[in-house]
């Protein structure tokens, strides 16, 4: 008798208000296309299915940027409560998943190689969290499973999983130069 295959889902968190940016940052142009469009194109060949994008504050603008044949859209009405509420909304849409790859929507320069590396390390590790790092700086994607996934589904608060990571086994995956820690918070971030 063979074991059932592990179901890995991908969640892109794109529900934030972009308050420091001053406008819907995920619609801002990066390399000639909206930031979210570029990210989803990068993920097209690398991110496991099922795939979910969690929208909130700027859903009316960002919804048109998501190819609905590749991604399901989840609306987080409670997006102002922070990252944890968006993570829980995404997880509710992929209840069948044994593990979940979480990616921030504002990683304008994320490269597909980072996802490949995280997934490869996940296959060789028993850690509950497998996370991309750029040197000593933690980034995304991060893969949650086991106890980490249970915590995310029930207890992830305003800071998402950050307050809980010190309690869990974390496998570090070096992704230097792959855009895993280069998120966009302000217009200056795009210009630099």
N, C-alpha and C positions, 0 to 999 in steps of 0.2 A: 504494500500500500504506500503510495507516494503522498508526501505532505502537500497541502495546498500552497500555491505560490503566494509570496508576500506581496500585498497590495501597497504600493507607494503612491501617495497623492502629492500634488504640488499646490501650494497656496501662495498667491502673491497678495501682499497687504498693501492696498492702495486707497484707504478710506480717510486718510488724514486731511486736516483742514488747510495745510500749507501756510500757516499763519506767519512764519518767519519769511516765507518766500513772497507773500503778498498777492498771489494769484494761484490758480490751480497748477502747481509745479509739474505734475506729471503730464500736462499738456504742453509744457514749454519745449521749444525745439532743441534737440541735441543731434548734431550731425545731420541736420536737415529734416528731421522727423520728430514727432512728439516723443518725449522721454518714455512714456509707457509703451508706445508702439515699438520702439527700439528694443526695450527689454523683452517684450513678449516675442518679438522676432528672434532674439537671441535664444530664448527658452524653447522655441519651437522644435528644435532637433535634440534637445537635451533633457527637458523636464518630463518626469514620469506623468502618466495619466492615471486617474482623473486629475484635471487641472481646474483650479478655481481662482478667480480674482475677486477680492473683497473690496467693494466700493462703499463710499459714505458721503463725505462732505461735497464732493464735486461729481457725483454720479452722473448728472445730466450731461456734463462735458466729457467725462472719461468713458462712459458707456459706449460711445460711438467708436472708440479707439480699439475695442476688444473684439477680435475675431471670434464670433460666437460658435463657429464650427469646431474650434479648438479649446475654448475656455467656457466654463460656466461662470455666471456672474452672481454674486451673493451681495445683498445690500445689508449693511450694518447701520441700523437706525440709531444705535447707541455709540456711534464712532467718537463722539466727544469724550467718552469715558476712557479712551486711550487704546493703546495697541492690543492689550489683552482682550478687549471686547471684540475687536476685529479678528483676532486669532480664533476666539471661540466661535464666532459666526462662520468662519471658513471651515473649522473642524466639524461643525454641525452638518455641513454639506457633504462631508466625506467620512461619514461614520464607519464605512466599511474598511477604511485604510488601517493597515497595521503600522505604518510609519508615514510621516509627512515631512516633505521638504518645504521649508518656509523661506520666502524671499521678500525683501522689502521692495516696494514699487519704485523707490527713488534711487535705485542702484543703476545710474545712467550708463556706467561703463563696465558692468558685469559681463564676463566672458563665459561662454558655454563650458570651457575647460574646467572652471571652478565647480560646476555642477557634476561633471564627470568625475572629478577627483573626490568630491564628497561622497558620491554614490559608491565609488570603488572602495573607499575606506570603510564605508558602512558595511559592505559585504565581508570585510575582514575583521570587524570589531564587534564587541558585545556591549559597547558603551550605549547609554540611553540617549545621548546627544552626540552627533557628529557635526562639527562646526568648522567653517572656513575661517582661516586667520590670515592676516597680512602682517607677517612678523609677529609682534606681540599684540597687535590690534585685532580683536574679534570682529567678525563680519557675518555676512550671509552669502550663500545659503546655510541654513542649519537644519539638520534632520532630527526629528523627534520620534521616539518610539518607546515602548514599554512604559516605565514609570513616568518618564518625561511627558509622554503623550497624555497619560492620565491627569497629570498636574495641569497641563495646558487646557484640557477639556473642562476642568472644574475650577481651577484656582488662578489662572493667569489674570493678573490685574492690569493696572494702568501701564506698567512697564513691561508687559508681556511676560516672557519667561526669564528675563534678566534676574529678578530677585531669587529665583529658584535654581539657577544654574550651579551655584556653589554647592548645592546639596546632591548633585547628580554626577555620574561619571560622564566626562566630556572627552571625546576624541578630537584632537586638534588636527586640522588638515591645512598644510601650508599652501597658500594660494597667492603668493607674492606677485604683484603686477596684473592680477586678474579682476580688479575692480570690486572686490568683495567688501571693502571697507570704505568705499568712496561714494557715500550717499550724498544727496543734494538737499541742503536745508535752506540755502539762500541763493539769490541771483549771483552773488560773488562766487559761490561754489561752482556754478556753471562757467563763469568767466575765467576762473583759475584752472 
